[in-house]
Amino acid sequence: MKKYLIVMLLAAVVLSSCGEYNKLLKSTDYEYKYEAAKSYFAKGKYNKAATLLNELITILKGTDKAEESLYMLGMCYYNQKDYPTASQSFMTYYNTYPRGTYTELARFHSGKALYMDSPEARLDQSGTYMAIQELQMFMEYFPQSSKKQEAQDMIFNLQDKLVLKDYLAARLYYNLGTYLGNNYQSCVITAQNALKDYPYTKMREDLSILILRARYEMAINSIEERRDERYRETIDEYYGFRNEFPDSKFMREATRIFNASIKEVNPEEETLD
């Protein structure tokens, strides 16, 4: 019996709450709606707050309440993890209020929303480029912001994702080998471009050993007229790799490639241990 009463009381509260919200939706007291939207927002009821705010933004246009409503709307979407809509709302805010109260936060959260929505490395990275651009714009507009470091860290993470995509593409070319063409050359070009575009990437060593491997395979599979030249390119690549990564986890493999290449170019030259 006691349990039944508790359930009935809870149901009454829910129905009362729903009834109150439905009255709000029909109300023309926009000041009341505005305060209710803020209350829902503060309580974390973002869906209800967003519904009210979407109506209020147009009605309250030209007032300071419209500005706050638009920013809150963006945060409602952000907190619901609807990141594309959140970013769009923040963009609308800072374009409408370029010197507004929340412009700094709107620019930051626009970039962060796109960062949160950035796809995994194997997928199309258009969203990642957009996130980087948005965060860079935030840092240009607010170079002294307390959120500058967080924005910079997000940019580095997004760039790492782009490098990973390039690395996966280069590795795929390497694995394809001579299938339907010289995929080793494509591997080298893709990896070199990644190193050029992102010289400080944490994947620099992995990209560099991939280039060395691909050059060696190109030499092995070359026509006789180009074989010597490509073995020499492999040897040059080895020296560059060794100078940059003397304690590399790949050094044993790199040395093996070097020794094999030296034997092809100059059989009498002493190999490395």
C-alpha positions in Angstrom: 0.0 0.0 0.0 2.8 2.4 0.9 4.7 1.6 -2.3 1.4 2.3 -4.3 1.0 5.7 -2.6 4.6 6.7 -3.4 4.1 5.7 -7.1 0.9 7.7 -7.2 2.5 10.8 -5.7 5.4 10.6 -8.2 3.0 10.3 -11.1 1.1 13.3 -9.8 4.3 15.4 -9.7 5.2 14.3 -13.2 1.7 15.1 -14.6 1.8 18.5 -12.8 5.2 19.3 -14.2 4.0 18.3 -17.7 0.9 20.4 -17.3 2.9 23.4 -16.2 5.3 23.0 -19.2 2.4 22.7 -21.6 0.9 26.0 -20.2 4.3 27.6 -20.7 4.3 26.6 -24.4 0.9 28.2 -24.9 1.6 31.3 -22.8 2.2 34.8 -24.4 3.9 36.1 -21.2 7.3 36.1 -22.7 9.0 37.4 -19.6 7.6 34.4 -17.8 8.8 32.1 -20.5 12.3 33.6 -20.5 12.6 33.1 -16.7 11.3 29.6 -17.0 13.8 28.8 -19.8 16.6 30.0 -17.5 15.3 27.9 -14.7 15.1 24.8 -16.9 18.6 25.5 -18.1 19.9 25.8 -14.6 18.3 22.5 -13.7 19.9 20.7 -16.6 16.5 20.3 -18.5 18.1 21.4 -21.7 15.5 20.0 -24.1 12.7 22.0 -22.5 14.9 25.1 -22.2 15.9 24.8 -25.9 12.2 24.6 -27.0 11.4 27.8 -25.1 14.6 29.6 -26.2 14.0 28.9 -29.9 10.7 30.8 -29.7 12.1 33.6 -27.5 15.1 34.5 -29.7 12.9 36.0 -32.4 10.4 37.6 -30.1 13.1 39.2 -27.9 15.2 40.3 -30.8 16.8 43.7 -30.1 17.0 43.2 -26.3 19.8 41.9 -24.1 17.6 38.9 -23.3 17.8 37.8 -26.9 21.6 37.8 -26.7 21.6 35.7 -23.6 18.9 33.4 -25.0 20.9 32.7 -28.1 24.0 31.8 -26.1 22.0 29.6 -23.7 20.4 27.9 -26.7 23.9 27.0 -28.0 24.8 25.6 -24.5 21.6 23.6 -24.4 22.6 21.8 -27.7 26.1 21.5 -26.5 25.1 19.9 -23.2 22.8 17.5 -25.1 25.8 16.5 -27.2 24.2 17.8 -30.4 27.5 19.3 -31.4 26.8 20.4 -35.0 23.7 22.3 -34.0 25.5 23.8 -31.0 28.4 25.0 -33.1 25.9 26.6 -35.6 24.1 28.3 -32.8 27.4 29.7 -31.4 28.4 30.9 -34.9 25.0 32.7 -35.2 25.7 34.3 -31.8 29.1 35.7 -32.5 28.1 36.8 -36.0 25.1 38.6 -34.6 26.9 40.0 -31.5 30.6 40.3 -32.5 31.2 42.3 -29.4 28.6 40.6 -27.2 28.9 39.6 -23.6 29.4 35.9 -24.5 31.3 36.3 -27.8 34.6 34.8 -26.4 32.8 31.8 -24.9 30.7 31.4 -28.1 33.7 31.3 -30.3 35.5 28.9 -28.0 32.5 26.5 -27.6 31.8 26.6 -31.4 35.3 25.2 -31.9 35.1 22.8 -29.0 31.7 21.5 -30.3 33.3 20.8 -33.7 36.2 19.2 -31.9 33.9 16.9 -30.0 32.1 16.0 -33.3 35.4 15.3 -35.2 35.2 11.9 -36.9 37.6 9.0 -36.3 40.8 9.1 -38.4 39.7 6.5 -41.0 36.7 8.7 -42.1 36.4 11.9 -44.1 38.1 14.7 -42.1 36.2 17.8 -43.4 34.8 18.2 -39.9 38.3 18.1 -38.4 39.6 20.8 -40.7 36.5 23.0 -39.7 37.2 22.4 -36.0 40.9 23.5 -36.4 39.9 26.6 -38.3 37.3 27.5 -35.7 39.7 27.1 -32.8 42.4 29.0 -34.6 40.0 31.9 -35.2 39.1 31.8 -31.5 42.8 32.2 -30.6 43.3 35.0 -33.1 40.3 37.0 -31.7 41.2 36.3 -28.1 44.9 35.7 -27.8 44.9 36.4 -24.0 42.0 34.1 -23.2 42.2 31.8 -20.2 41.0 29.1 -22.6 43.8 29.6 -25.1 45.8 26.6 -23.9 42.8 24.3 -24.0 42.1 25.5 -27.6 45.8 24.9 -28.5 45.7 21.4 -27.1 42.6 20.6 -29.0 44.2 21.8 -32.2 47.2 19.5 -31.6 44.9 16.6 -31.0 43.0 17.3 -34.2 46.3 17.6 -36.1 47.4 14.2 -34.7 44.2 12.7 -36.1 45.0 14.1 -39.5 48.6 12.7 -39.3 47.2 9.4 -38.3 44.9 9.4 -41.4 47.9 10.1 -43.6 49.9 7.4 -41.8 47.1 4.8 -42.4 47.0 5.8 -46.0 50.8 5.5 -46.4 50.8 2.2 -44.6 48.0 0.9 -47.0 50.1 1.9 -50.0 53.1 0.1 -48.5 51.0 -3.1 -47.9 49.7 -2.9 -51.5 53.3 -3.0 -52.7 53.5 -3.4 -56.5 49.8 -4.3 -56.9 48.5 -2.4 -60.0 51.5 -0.1 -59.9 54.3 1.3 -57.7 52.4 1.8 -54.4 55.7 2.2 -52.6 56.3 5.6 -54.3 52.8 6.7 -53.2 53.7 5.5 -49.6 56.8 7.7 -49.7 55.0 10.8 -51.0 52.1 10.5 -48.6 54.4 10.0 -45.6 56.7 12.9 -46.7 53.8 15.2 -47.1 52.5 14.4 -43.6 56.0 15.2 -42.2 56.1 18.4 -44.1 52.6 19.5 -43.0 53.0 18.5 -39.4 56.8 18.5 -38.6 56.3 18.2 -34.8 53.9 15.2 -34.9 54.4 12.5 -32.3 54.2 10.0 -35.2 57.3 11.4 -36.9 59.4 8.3 -36.1 56.7 5.9 -37.4 56.3 7.9 -40.7 60.1 8.0 -41.1 60.6 4.2 -40.8 57.8 3.7 -43.2 59.6 5.8 -45.8 62.8 3.9 -45.2 61.0 0.5 -45.7 59.2 1.8 -48.8 62.4 3.1 -50.4 64.1 -0.3 -49.7 61.2 -2.2 -51.3 61.3 0.2 -54.3 65.0 -0.7 -54.8 64.3 -4.4 -54.6 61.6 -4.2 -57.1 63.3 -1.7 -59.5 64.3 -2.4 -63.0 68.0 -2.9 -63.3 68.7 0.6 -64.7 67.3 2.3 -61.6 68.2 -0.3 -58.9 71.6 1.2 -57.9 70.1 4.7 -57.7 67.3 3.5 -55.4 69.5 1.6 -53.1 71.6 4.7 -52.7 68.4 6.7 -51.9 67.6 4.0 -49.3 71.1 4.4 -47.8 70.7 8.2 -47.6 67.3 7.7 -46.0 68.9 5.4 -43.4 71.5 8.1 -42.4 68.7 10.7 -42.0 66.7 8.3 -39.9 69.7 7.3 -37.7 70.7 11.0 -37.1 67.1 11.9 -36.1 66.3 8.8 -34.1 69.6 7.3 -32.8 67.8 5.4 -30.1 64.8 4.3 -32.2 62.9 1.2 -31.4 63.2 0.5 -35.2 67.0 0.8 -35.3 67.6 -2.9 -35.7 65.3 -3.0 -38.6 66.8 0.2 -40.1 70.3 -1.2 -39.8 69.3 -4.5 -41.5 67.9 -2.4 -44.4 71.1 -0.4 -44.5 73.3 -3.4 -44.6 71.3 -5.1 -47.3 71.4 -1.9 -49.4 75.2 -1.5 -48.9 75.8 -5.0 -50.1 74.0 -4.2 -53.3 75.8 -0.9 -54.0 79.3 -1.8 -52.7 79.7 -5.5 -51.6 83.1 -4.8 -50.2 82.1 -2.0 -47.9 81.8 -3.0 -44.2 78.3 -3.4 -42.9 77.1 -2.3 -39.4 76.5 -4.5 -36.4 
